[in-house]
């Protein structure tokens, strides 16, 4: 072996832990691939099945980063393994022959870029499956191969939180209680799909890689520009699109706060925070065939010129057994407004997407029949989408002259935070994509009539 494999206590715990599905997410150079492949090989050796699968982007990448590298499979397992890049004998696919105490094991080596090749492997049942960089894997491959194995291990650096791999797989896993604090809180918050029994999420960072010298770590961090999404994904271990984000300057550190933070600011005897305006915006989409969202956003504008997103309520008809219709919105919206009136203050004017006349009609009918202190108004859309984005970019920003952002989101508004981290530009036009924007639209409808009060200091 060309160099020694050094293991932190957490990696030792990882190697010993028994689970049916595990995901290793974290920073670059945290040792995930190196230690992950060791565990995979140990699980293969212990499996009663003969056939297993090792997969990555393509054969060249797997060979370079997993099989032939220092502390790779051939380096660590030596004469116990034989790699046949072109197949051999009865196994025409590239594979590793692995001598174990439980007999000879065959590990197929598959690039998920080669659909025709991995489809050849789908007829079998496998003991263990390893998927390197599962965040960029073909989703059809992940779905097919994951239901044909006893043990699944996937590695990844944090990526675009709107990727299907998170919703369908990774966000169903949970960290072990003793290691939960190792991951950024905002990443743990994203593990919010229904938990699946035994599925474990492991977060690893530089500190868990005992083979990484302080000098090398400093070089890695120095070479990645601060403030970029690459820095966020690879260095900070946070999810977010690498390119194309509409709001790249949105960050948990600068723009997300707790209810306690607001309450303390309001109770400050020397310089209390006061809300001058409360407003609510509503964006609606009733399709059952898409992830379109019905969104309510309640927000306040302070005497300091800050816009604070105080509460959200979202529905998605695709997730409901009985889909919502426009007539279902008024009682839900009024209950939302009343709850926040009692908690924060009175938002008399409520602004609804003017493209949705059906909902506006239902709200006005509700007011006639039941009476209401609220005004249900069509959203003011004379401010173009691009201009709204430019305003928000300025409000989100923190710099030498502005130590606190003018756009703050309370941390329980999970969907709004997710959209701010996912809302992206179209590749071929200077306009945003028509997705990941429903709470953003609702917020904009609410603040547009009062925009001159935001970002002006106080």
ZALUMFI-688252 format. One record per residue (C-alpha): x, y, z. Coordinates in steps of 0.2 Angstrom, whole numbers, padded with zeros to 4 digits, always signed. Each point is the difference from the previous one (the first is absolute). Layout:
rec px = X	py = Y	pz = Z;
...
***
This chain:
rec px = +0000	py = +0000	pz = +0000;
rec px = +0008	py = +0017	pz = -0005;
rec px = -0007	py = +0009	pz = +0015;
rec px = -0008	py = -0003	pz = +0016;
rec px = -0019	py = +0001	pz = +0002;
rec px = -0003	py = +0011	pz = +0015;
rec px = -0018	py = -0001	pz = +0008;
rec px = -0009	py = +0012	pz = +0011;
rec px = -0011	py = -0006	pz = +0014;
rec px = -0015	py = +0004	pz = -0011;
rec px = +0006	py = -0010	pz = -0015;
rec px = +0004	py = -0014	pz = +0012;
rec px = -0018	py = +0001	pz = +0005;
rec px = -0006	py = +0001	pz = -0018;
rec px = +0009	py = -0016	pz = -0004;
rec px = -0007	py = -0009	pz = +0015;
rec px = -0018	py = +0006	pz = -0003;
rec px = -0013	py = -0012	pz = -0008;
rec px = -0013	py = +0007	pz = -0011;
rec px = -0009	py = -0004	pz = -0016;
rec px = +0002	py = +0017	pz = -0008;
rec px = +0013	py = +0013	pz = +0003;
rec px = +0004	py = +0017	pz = -0007;
rec px = +0017	py = +0009	pz = +0002;
rec px = -0002	py = +0018	pz = -0003;
rec px = +0013	py = +0014	pz = +0004;
rec px = +0014	py = +0011	pz = -0005;
rec px = +0013	py = -0004	pz = -0014;
rec px = +0016	py = -0009	pz = +0007;
rec px = -0009	py = -0007	pz = +0015;
rec px = +0005	py = -0018	pz = -0004;
rec px = -0018	py = -0006	pz = -0005;
rec px = +0005	py = -0010	pz = -0015;
rec px = +0015	py = -0008	pz = +0008;
rec px = -0009	py = -0006	pz = +0016;
rec px = -0016	py = -0003	pz = -0009;
rec px = +0008	py = -0012	pz = -0012;
rec px = +0008	py = -0009	pz = +0014;
rec px = -0016	py = -0003	pz = +0009;
rec px = -0008	py = -0005	pz = -0017;
rec px = +0013	py = -0013	pz = -0002;
rec px = -0002	py = -0007	pz = +0018;
rec px = -0019	py = -0001	pz = -0003;
rec px = +0003	py = -0009	pz = -0016;
rec px = +0012	py = -0013	pz = +0009;
rec px = -0014	py = -0003	pz = +0013;
rec px = -0014	py = -0001	pz = -0012;
rec px = -0007	py = -0017	pz = -0004;
rec px = -0003	py = +0005	pz = -0018;
rec px = +0013	py = -0002	pz = -0013;
rec px = -0004	py = +0015	pz = -0012;
rec px = +0002	py = +0018	pz = +0005;
rec px = +0001	py = +0017	pz = -0009;
rec px = +0013	py = +0015	pz = +0001;
rec px = -0006	py = +0015	pz = -0010;
rec px = +0005	py = +0017	pz = -0004;
rec px = -0001	py = +0013	pz = -0014;
rec px = +0010	py = -0010	pz = -0013;
rec px = +0013	py = -0014	pz = +0000;
rec px = +0015	py = +0012	pz = -0002;
rec px = -0006	py = +0010	pz = +0015;
rec px = -0003	py = -0016	pz = +0011;
rec px = +0017	py = -0007	pz = -0005;
rec px = +0009	py = +0016	pz = +0004;
rec px = -0009	py = +0005	pz = +0016;
rec px = -0005	py = -0016	pz = +0008;
rec px = +0009	py = -0015	pz = -0007;
rec px = +0018	py = +0005	pz = -0005;
rec px = +0003	py = +0015	pz = +0011;
rec px = +0011	py = +0001	pz = +0016;
rec px = -0011	py = -0008	pz = +0014;
rec px = -0011	py = -0007	pz = -0014;
rec px = -0007	py = -0017	pz = -0001;
rec px = +0016	py = -0008	pz = -0008;
rec px = +0011	py = +0009	pz = +0012;
rec px = -0009	py = -0005	pz = +0016;
rec px = -0006	py = -0017	pz = -0005;
rec px = +0015	py = -0005	pz = -0011;
rec px = +0001	py = -0018	pz = -0005;
rec px = -0018	py = -0003	pz = +0006;
rec px = -0007	py = +0009	pz = -0015;
rec px = +0002	py = -0002	pz = -0019;
rec px = -0007	py = +0014	pz = -0011;
rec px = -0006	py = -0006	pz = -0018;
rec px = -0004	py = +0016	pz = -0009;
rec px = -0006	py = -0008	pz = -0016;
rec px = -0009	py = -0015	pz = +0009;
rec px = +0006	py = -0018	pz = +0001;
rec px = -0007	py = -0017	pz = -0002;
rec px = -0019	py = -0001	pz = +0004;
rec px = +0000	py = +0018	pz = +0006;
rec px = +0000	py = +0011	pz = -0015;
rec px = -0002	py = +0016	pz = +0010;
rec px = +0015	py = +0009	pz = +0007;
rec px = +0002	py = -0008	pz = +0018;
rec px = +0011	py = -0003	pz = +0015;
rec px = +0003	py = -0017	pz = +0006;
rec px = +0002	py = +0000	pz = +0019;
rec px = +0006	py = -0014	pz = +0011;
rec px = -0009	py = +0000	pz = +0016;
rec px = -0002	py = -0012	pz = +0015;
rec px = -0017	py = -0004	pz = -0007;
rec px = +0006	py = -0004	pz = -0017;
rec px = +0003	py = +0009	pz = -0016;
rec px = -0011	py = +0016	pz = -0003;
rec px = -0003	py = +0009	pz = -0016;
rec px = -0002	py = +0019	pz = +0000;
rec px = -0006	py = +0007	pz = -0016;
rec px = +0007	py = +0017	pz = -0004;
rec px = -0013	py = +0011	pz = -0009;
rec px = +0000	py = +0018	pz = -0006;
rec px = -0017	py = +0007	pz = +0002;
rec px = +0004	py = +0011	pz = -0016;
rec px = -0001	py = -0017	pz = -0010;
rec px = -0019	py = -0004	pz = +0000;
rec px = +0002	py = -0015	pz = -0012;
rec px = +0013	py = -0008	pz = +0011;
rec px = -0008	py = +0003	pz = +0017;
rec px = -0016	py = -0007	pz = -0007;
rec px = +0008	py = -0016	pz = -0003;
rec px = +0003	py = -0002	pz = +0018;
rec px = -0018	py = +0003	pz = +0006;
rec px = -0006	py = -0018	pz = -0002;
rec px = +0010	py = -0005	pz = +0016;
rec px = -0002	py = +0002	pz = +0019;
rec px = +0015	py = +0007	pz = +0009;
rec px = +0007	py = -0001	pz = +0017;
rec px = +0008	py = +0018	pz = +0001;
rec px = -0001	py = +0015	pz = -0011;
rec px = +0012	py = +0015	pz = +0001;
rec px = -0005	py = +0016	pz = -0010;
rec px = +0014	py = +0013	pz = +0000;
rec px = -0006	py = +0018	pz = -0002;
rec px = -0018	py = -0006	pz = +0001;
rec px = -0006	py = +0019	pz = -0003;
rec px = +0005	py = -0001	pz = -0018;
rec px = -0005	py = -0018	pz = -0003;
rec px = -0014	py = -0004	pz = -0013;
rec px = -0016	py = -0001	pz = +0011;
rec px = -0006	py = -0015	pz = -0010;
rec px = +0016	py = -0009	pz = +0004;
rec px = -0002	py = +0004	pz = +0019;
rec px = -0018	py = -0005	pz = +0000;
rec px = +0003	py = -0016	pz = -0009;
rec px = +0016	py = -0006	pz = +0009;
rec px = -0006	py = +0005	pz = +0017;
rec px = -0014	py = -0012	pz = +0000;
rec px = +0011	py = -0014	pz = -0005;
rec px = +0012	py = +0000	pz = +0015;
rec px = +0001	py = -0004	pz = +0019;
rec px = +0012	py = +0014	pz = +0004;
rec px = +0001	py = +0018	pz = -0009;
rec px = +0014	py = +0012	pz = +0003;
rec px = +0001	py = +0017	pz = -0009;
rec px = +0012	py = +0014	pz = +0001;
rec px = -0001	py = +0019	pz = -0005;
rec px = +0005	py = +0017	pz = +0003;
rec px = -0015	py = +0012	pz = +0004;
rec px = -0009	py = +0005	pz = -0016;
rec px = -0016	py = +0009	pz = -0006;
rec px = -0013	py = -0004	pz = +0013;
rec px = -0014	py = -0001	pz = -0013;
rec px = +0008	py = -0016	pz = -0008;
rec px = -0011	py = -0015	pz = +0000;
rec px = +0013	py = -0011	pz = +0009;
rec px = -0003	py = +0010	pz = +0016;
rec px = -0019	py = -0001	pz = +0000;
rec px = +0000	py = -0018	pz = -0006;
rec px = +0014	py = -0007	pz = +0010;
rec px = +0012	py = +0010	pz = +0011;
rec px = -0012	py = +0011	pz = +0009;
rec px = -0009	py = -0016	pz = +0007;
rec px = +0016	py = -0004	pz = +0010;
rec px = +0005	py = +0007	pz = +0017;
rec px = +0016	py = +0002	pz = +0009;
rec px = +0004	py = -0010	pz = +0016;
rec px = -0004	py = +0011	pz = +0015;
rec px = +0018	py = +0001	pz = +0006;
rec px = +0006	py = +0007	pz = -0017;
rec px = -0015	py = +0012	pz = -0004;
rec px = +0010	py = +0015	pz = +0005;
rec px = +0014	py = -0003	pz = -0012;
rec px = -0011	py = +0006	pz = -0015;
rec px = -0005	py = +0017	pz = -0003;
rec px = -0018	py = +0003	pz = +0008;
rec px = -0007	py = +0005	pz = -0017;
rec px = +0006	py = -0016	pz = -0008;
rec px = -0008	py = -0010	pz = +0014;
rec px = -0016	py = +0010	pz = -0002;
rec px = -0001	py = -0006	pz = -0018;
rec px = +0000	py = -0019	pz = +0005;
rec px = -0019	py = +0003	pz = +0001;
rec px = -0008	py = -0014	pz = -0010;
rec px = -0009	py = -0015	pz = +0009;
rec px = +0014	py = -0009	pz = +0009;
rec px = +0004	py = -0018	pz = -0006;
rec px = +0004	py = -0013	pz = +0012;
rec px = +0019	py = -0001	pz = +0003;
rec px = +0005	py = +0012	pz = -0014;
rec px = +0015	py = +0010	pz = +0007;
rec px = +0007	py = +0017	pz = -0006;
rec px = +0018	py = +0003	pz = +0004;
rec px = +0008	py = +0017	pz = -0001;
rec px = +0019	py = +0001	pz = -0002;
rec px = +0011	py = +0015	pz = -0001;
rec px = +0019	py = +0004	pz = +0000;
rec px = +0001	py = -0003	pz = +0018;
rec px = -0004	py = -0018	pz = -0002;
rec px = +0014	py = -0003	pz = -0012;
rec px = +0015	py = -0004	pz = +0010;
rec px = +0011	py = -0002	pz = -0015;
rec px = -0003	py = +0018	pz = -0005;
rec px = +0014	py = +0012	pz = +0005;
rec px = -0003	py = +0017	pz = +0006;
rec px = +0010	py = +0007	pz = -0014;
rec px = -0010	py = -0009	pz = -0013;
rec px = -0016	py = +0005	pz = +0007;
rec px = +0005	py = +0018	pz = +0000;
rec px = +0005	py = -0002	pz = -0018;
rec px = -0017	py = -0008	pz = -0005;
rec px = -0010	py = +0014	pz = +0009;
rec px = +0011	py = +0014	pz = -0007;
rec px = -0002	py = -0006	pz = -0018;
rec px = -0019	py = +0001	pz = +0000;
rec px = -0007	py = +0017	pz = -0001;
rec px = -0010	py = +0005	pz = +0015;
rec px = -0019	py = +0005	pz = -0002;
rec px = -0001	py = -0012	pz = -0015;
rec px = -0012	py = -0015	pz = -0001;
rec px = +0015	py = -0011	pz = -0002;
rec px = +0006	py = +0006	pz = +0017;
rec px = -0017	py = -0003	pz = +0008;
rec px = -0001	py = -0018	pz = -0007;
rec px = +0018	py = -0006	pz = +0001;
rec px = +0008	py = +0010	pz = +0015;
rec px = -0015	py = +0004	pz = +0011;
rec px = -0009	py = -0016	pz = -0004;
rec px = -0017	py = +0009	pz = -0003;
rec px = -0012	py = -0004	pz = -0014;
rec px = -0004	py = +0012	pz = -0014;
rec px = +0001	py = +0001	pz = -0018;
rec px = +0018	py = +0002	pz = -0007;
rec px = -0005	py = +0012	pz = -0014;
rec px = -0015	py = +0010	pz = -0006;
rec px = -0007	py = +0005	pz = +0017;
rec px = -0011	py = +0015	pz = +0000;
rec px = +0005	py = +0005	pz = +0018;
rec px = +0018	py = -0006	pz = +0002;
rec px = +0002	py = +0012	pz = +0014;
rec px = -0014	py = -0008	pz = +0011;
rec px = +0008	py = -0009	pz = +0015;
rec px = -0006	py = -0007	pz = +0016;
rec px = +0013	py = +0010	pz = +0010;
rec px = -0006	py = +0017	pz = -0007;
rec px = -0018	py = -0003	pz = -0004;
rec px = -0008	py = -0013	pz = +0011;
rec px = -0005	py = +0004	pz = +0018;
rec px = -0011	py = -0007	pz = +0014;
rec px = -0016	py = +0006	pz = +0008;
rec px = +0010	py = +0003	pz = +0016;
rec px = +0012	py = +0012	pz = -0010;
rec px = -0015	py = +0010	pz = -0005;
rec px = -0008	py = +0000	pz = +0017;
rec px = +0017	py = +0006	pz = +0008;
rec px = +0002	py = +0014	pz = -0013;
rec px = -0018	py = +0006	pz = +0004;
rec px = +0003	py = -0001	pz = +0018;
rec px = +0017	py = +0010	pz = +0000;
rec px = -0003	py = +0015	pz = +0012;
rec px = +0013	py = +0011	pz = -0009;
rec px = -0004	py = -0003	pz = -0018;
rec px = -0016	py = -0010	pz = -0002;
rec px = -0004	py = -0008	pz = -0017;
rec px = -0018	py = +0006	pz = -0006;
rec px = -0010	py = -0006	pz = -0014;
rec px = -0008	py = +0014	pz = -0010;
rec px = -0009	py = -0011	pz = -0013;
rec px = -0007	py = -0018	pz = +0000;
rec px = -0004	py = -0007	pz = -0017;
rec px = -0005	py = -0017	pz = -0008;
rec px = +0003	py = -0007	pz = -0017;
rec px = -0009	py = -0015	pz = -0008;
rec px = +0006	py = -0010	pz = -0015;
rec px = -0011	py = -0015	pz = -0006;
rec px = +0001	py = -0015	pz = -0012;
rec px = -0012	py = -0014	pz = +0001;
rec px = +0008	py = -0013	pz = -0011;
rec px = +0001	py = -0018	pz = +0006;
rec px = +0013	py = -0004	pz = -0014;
rec px = +0014	py = +0011	pz = +0006;
rec px = +0009	py = +0006	pz = +0015;
rec px = -0010	py = +0017	pz = -0001;
rec px = -0003	py = +0007	pz = +0017;
rec px = -0014	py = +0010	pz = +0008;
rec px = +0010	py = +0013	pz = +0011;
rec px = -0005	py = +0012	pz = +0014;
rec px = +0014	py = +0012	pz = +0006;
rec px = -0002	py = +0011	pz = +0015;
rec px = +0013	py = +0014	pz = +0002;
rec px = +0004	py = +0016	pz = +0009;
rec px = +0010	py = +0015	pz = -0004;
rec px = +0009	py = +0008	pz = +0014;
rec px = +0005	py = +0018	pz = +0005;
rec px = +0018	py = -0005	pz = -0005;
rec px = -0005	py = -0004	pz = -0018;
rec px = +0001	py = -0018	pz = +0002;
rec px = -0012	py = -0013	pz = -0008;
rec px = -0003	py = -0015	pz = +0011;
rec px = -0009	py = -0015	pz = -0006;
rec px = -0009	py = -0005	pz = +0016;
rec px = -0011	py = -0015	pz = -0006;
rec px = -0004	py = -0011	pz = -0014;
rec px = -0014	py = -0013	pz = -0004;
rec px = +0002	py = -0011	pz = -0016;
rec px = -0011	py = -0013	pz = -0008;
rec px = +0004	py = -0011	pz = -0015;
rec px = -0015	py = -0009	pz = -0008;
rec px = +0012	py = -0014	pz = -0007;
rec px = +0002	py = -0005	pz = +0018;
rec px = -0018	py = +0001	pz = +0006;
rec px = -0013	py = -0014	pz = -0001;
rec px = -0014	py = +0013	pz = -0003;
rec px = +0007	py = +0014	pz = -0010;
rec px = -0003	py = +0018	pz = +0005;
rec px = -0012	py = +0011	pz = -0011;
rec px = -0001	py = +0019	pz = +0000;
rec px = -0015	py = -0001	pz = +0012;
rec px = +0011	py = -0009	pz = +0013;
rec px = +0012	py = +0015	pz = +0001;
rec px = -0010	py = +0013	pz = +0009;
rec px = -0002	py = -0008	pz = +0017;
rec px = +0018	py = -0007	pz = +0000;
rec px = +0007	py = +0018	pz = -0005;
rec px = -0011	py = +0009	pz = +0013;
rec px = +0006	py = -0013	pz = +0014;
rec px = +0018	py = +0003	pz = -0005;
rec px = -0003	py = +0019	pz = +0001;
rec px = -0008	py = -0001	pz = +0016;
rec px = +0013	py = -0011	pz = +0008;
rec px = +0014	py = +0013	pz = -0005;
rec px = -0011	py = +0015	pz = +0005;
rec px = +0000	py = -0007	pz = +0017;
rec px = +0018	py = -0004	pz = +0000;
rec px = +0007	py = +0015	pz = -0009;
rec px = -0012	py = +0013	pz = -0006;
rec px = -0014	py = +0004	pz = -0013;
rec px = +0003	py = -0001	pz = -0018;
rec px = -0015	py = +0008	pz = -0007;
rec px = +0004	py = -0002	pz = -0018;
rec px = +0003	py = -0017	pz = -0008;
rec px = +0007	py = -0001	pz = -0018;
rec px = -0005	py = -0014	pz = -0011;
rec px = +0008	py = -0005	pz = -0017;
rec px = -0011	py = +0010	pz = -0012;
rec px = +0001	py = -0015	pz = -0013;
rec px = -0011	py = -0010	pz = +0012;
rec px = -0016	py = +0009	pz = -0001;
rec px = -0009	py = -0016	pz = +0006;
rec px = +0008	py = +0001	pz = +0017;
rec px = -0003	py = +0019	pz = +0001;
rec px = -0018	py = -0003	pz = -0004;
rec px = -0002	py = -0013	pz = +0014;
rec px = +0008	py = +0012	pz = +0012;
rec px = -0011	py = +0014	pz = -0004;
rec px = -0015	py = -0011	pz = +0001;
rec px = +0006	py = -0006	pz = +0017;
rec px = +0001	py = +0018	pz = +0006;
rec px = -0017	py = +0004	pz = -0006;
rec px = -0008	py = -0016	pz = +0009;
rec px = +0010	py = +0000	pz = +0016;
rec px = +0007	py = +0018	pz = +0002;
rec px = +0019	py = +0003	pz = +0002;
rec px = +0012	py = +0013	pz = +0005;
rec px = +0012	py = -0005	pz = -0014;
rec px = +0001	py = +0008	pz = -0017;
rec px = +0003	py = -0013	pz = -0013;
rec px = +0009	py = +0009	pz = -0014;
rec px = +0007	py = -0005	pz = -0017;
rec px = +0019	py = +0000	pz = +0000;
rec px = +0009	py = +0016	pz = -0006;
rec px = +0011	py = -0007	pz = -0014;
rec px = +0006	py = +0016	pz = -0008;
rec px = +0017	py = -0003	pz = +0007;
rec px = +0008	py = -0013	pz = -0012;
rec px = +0007	py = -0016	pz = +0006;
rec px = +0018	py = +0005	pz = -0004;
rec px = -0002	py = +0016	pz = +0010;
rec px = -0007	py = -0010	pz = +0015;
rec px = +0015	py = -0011	pz = -0001;
rec px = +0012	py = +0015	pz = +0000;
rec px = -0009	py = +0007	pz = +0015;
rec px = +0001	py = -0016	pz = +0010;
rec px = +0019	py = -0003	pz = -0005;
rec px = +0003	py = +0017	pz = +0008;
rec px = -0010	py = -0004	pz = +0016;
rec px = +0008	py = -0017	pz = +0002;
rec px = +0017	py = +0007	pz = +0000;
rec px = +0012	py = +0004	pz = +0014;
rec px = +0016	py = +0010	pz = -0002;
rec px = +0012	py = +0012	pz = +0008;
rec px = -0013	py = +0014	pz = +0001;
rec px = -0015	py = -0011	pz = +0004;
rec px = +0003	py = -0013	pz = +0014;
rec px = -0017	py = -0007	pz = +0000;
rec px = -0011	py = -0005	pz = -0015;
rec px = -0016	py = +0008	pz = -0004;
rec px = -0009	py = -0016	pz = -0005;
rec px = -0002	py = -0012	pz = +0015;
rec px = -0009	py = -0017	pz = +0000;
rec px = -0005	py = -0009	pz = +0016;
rec px = +0007	py = -0017	pz = +0001;
rec px = -0016	py = -0009	pz = +0001;
rec px = -0005	py = +0006	pz = -0018;
rec px = +0009	py = -0015	pz = -0007;
rec px = -0008	py = +0000	pz = -0017;
rec px = +0004	py = +0019	pz = -0003;
rec px = +0018	py = -0004	pz = +0005;
rec px = +0001	py = -0015	pz = -0012;
rec px = -0006	py = +0010	pz = -0014;
rec px = +0012	py = +0014	pz = +0003;
rec px = +0014	py = -0013	pz = -0001;
rec px = -0007	py = -0008	pz = -0016;
rec px = -0008	py = +0014	pz = -0011;
rec px = +0011	py = +0000	pz = -0015;
rec px = +0002	py = +0009	pz = -0017;
rec px = -0004	py = -0008	pz = -0017;
rec px = +0015	py = -0005	pz = -0009;
rec px = -0004	py = +0009	pz = -0016;
rec px = -0009	py = +0016	pz = +0006;
rec px = +0002	py = +0013	pz = +0013;
rec px = -0016	py = -0005	pz = +0009;
rec px = -0003	py = -0012	pz = +0014;
rec px = -0007	py = -0018	pz = -0001;
rec px = -0018	py = -0002	pz = +0003;
rec px = +0002	py = -0011	pz = +0015;
rec px = +0006	py = +0001	pz = +0018;
rec px = -0008	py = +0017	pz = +0001;
rec px = -0017	py = -0001	pz = +0008;
rec px = +0004	py = +0007	pz = +0017;
rec px = +0012	py = +0012	pz = -0008;
rec px = -0014	py = +0007	pz = -0011;
rec px = -0012	py = +0001	pz = +0015;
rec px = +0013	py = +0010	pz = +0010;
rec px = +0002	py = +0011	pz = -0015;
rec px = -0018	py = +0003	pz = -0002;
rec px = -0001	py = +0005	pz = +0018;
rec px = +0015	py = +0012	pz = +0001;
rec px = -0001	py = +0008	pz = -0018;
rec px = -0013	py = +0014	pz = +0006;
rec px = +0012	py = +0004	pz = +0015;
rec px = +0017	py = -0002	pz = -0009;
rec px = +0005	py = +0018	pz = +0003;
rec px = +0000	py = -0004	pz = +0019;
rec px = +0013	py = -0014	pz = -0002;
rec px = +0018	py = +0002	pz = +0001;
rec px = +0000	py = +0018	pz = +0005;
rec px = +0008	py = -0002	pz = +0017;
rec px = -0008	py = +0008	pz = +0015;
***
